[in-house]
Amino acid sequence: MNYLWEPFQYGFMQRALLAALMISATCASLGVYVVLRRMAFFGDAIAHTTLPGLAIAYLNRWNLLVGALLAALLTAVGIGWFSRRQLAEDTAIGVLFSGMFALGIVLLSAARSSRDLSHLLLGNILGVTSSDLIGIGLIGLVVAAGLVLLSKELMLITLDPQHARVIGVPCETLRWFLLIGLAMTVVTAIQAVGVVLTTALLVTPAATASLLTRRLGGLFLGAVAWAMISSVVGLYLSYYWRLPSGAAMVLVCTCGFVLVWAIREFAGCCVGGRAMKG
């Protein structure tokens, strides 16, 4: 029992645990729509385009969460605006992705050391403060409330967008909600795993759950459960093995996906072999 409770006798580990659970739940919930709507590239782009906001906030000693949020919202609005003016969405993402990330690198060249850069790119959940927790919690509540209140409409435009338009569902408004919600969620994930690994928290838990069930309720529950478990196990590994916390969380999550995929493939081969013998 001491092995389980020892890491959390420290305040920074308690804050890290609370932040990890909130971030995991928010990312996994929205990640279901990211996987179903094939928006993984968008999530990755948002994560990388927060770099200028992080750099400006860091260099001016502002709150990093605010800087990242402003950059993410600007990118989401920019992608939505360009993609509605005869420019393919993936093209708009590619242009803003590369341009904003390059701007962030240029701004970070003014930083004093490469350690500062790695801190922003790889996250620092162990350094989360009480004010950071409040920001993460507020963003999580806003996103979660929106997903709950608009669950039927969001699922309809995801699974059958043509029918949604016919019956008068405001598809464009809901699309903007997803874009802005994704931007806000990505910002919270950056606190945990940084710019580089944020996409994993959005995509991998939902992808793992999709291997186990096709029911929407099970998909949401499975994604949230696996994301939270991975975060907790990753924190234990980072404490006892002195690993980077964000990378440890993502590795646990990815190993779970590979394990579930392997078991599913093996079970499928066994069933197929029995059917052939029969």
SULKAJO-V929954 format. One record per backbone hydrogen bond with DSSP energy under -1.0 kcal/mol. NH is the residue of the N-H (numbers start at 1). CO is the residue of the C=O. If there is no record, write none. Layout:
{{NH/CO} {NH/CO}}
This chain:
{{5/1} {6/2} {9/6} {14/10} {15/11} {16/12} {17/13} {18/14} {19/15} {20/16} {21/17} {22/18} {23/19} {24/20} {25/21} {26/22} {27/23} {28/24} {29/25} {30/26} {31/27} {32/28} {34/30} {35/31} {36/32} {37/33} {39/34} {43/39} {44/40} {45/41} {46/42} {47/43} {48/44} {49/45} {51/48} {54/50} {55/51} {56/52} {57/53} {58/54} {59/55} {60/56} {61/58} {62/57} {67/63} {68/64} {69/65} {70/66} {71/67} {72/68} {73/69} {74/70} {75/71} {76/72} {77/73} {78/74} {79/75} {80/76} {81/77} {82/78} {83/79} {85/82} {92/88} {93/89} {94/90} {95/91} {96/92} {97/93} {98/94} {99/95} {100/96} {101/97} {102/98} {103/99} {104/100} {105/101} {106/102} {107/103} {108/104} {109/105} {110/107} {111/108} {118/114} {119/115} {120/116} {121/117} {122/118} {124/191} {127/124} {128/125} {133/129} {134/130} {135/131} {136/132} {137/133} {138/134} {139/135} {140/136} {141/137} {142/138} {143/139} {144/140} {145/141} {146/142} {147/143} {148/144} {149/145} {150/146} {151/148} {154/150} {155/151} {156/152} {157/153} {158/154} {159/155} {160/156} {164/160} {165/161} {166/162} {167/163} {168/165} {169/164} {171/169} {174/170} {175/171} {176/172} {177/173} {178/174} {179/175} {180/176} {181/177} {182/178} {183/179} {184/180} {185/181} {186/182} {187/183} {188/184} {189/185} {190/186} {192/189} {193/189} {194/190} {195/120} {196/121} {202/198} {203/199} {204/200} {207/203} {208/204} {209/205} {210/206} {212/209} {213/209} {219/215} {220/216} {221/217} {222/218} {223/219} {224/220} {225/221} {226/222} {227/223} {228/224} {229/225} {230/226} {231/227} {232/228} {233/229} {234/230} {235/231} {236/232} {237/233} {238/234} {239/235} {240/236} {241/237} {248/244} {249/245} {250/246} {251/247} {252/248} {253/249} {254/250} {255/251} {256/252} {257/253} {258/254} {259/255} {260/256} {261/257} {262/258} {263/259} {264/260} {265/261} {266/262} {267/263} {268/264} {269/265} {270/266} {271/267} {272/268} {273/269} {274/270} {275/271} {276/272} {277/273} {278/274}}
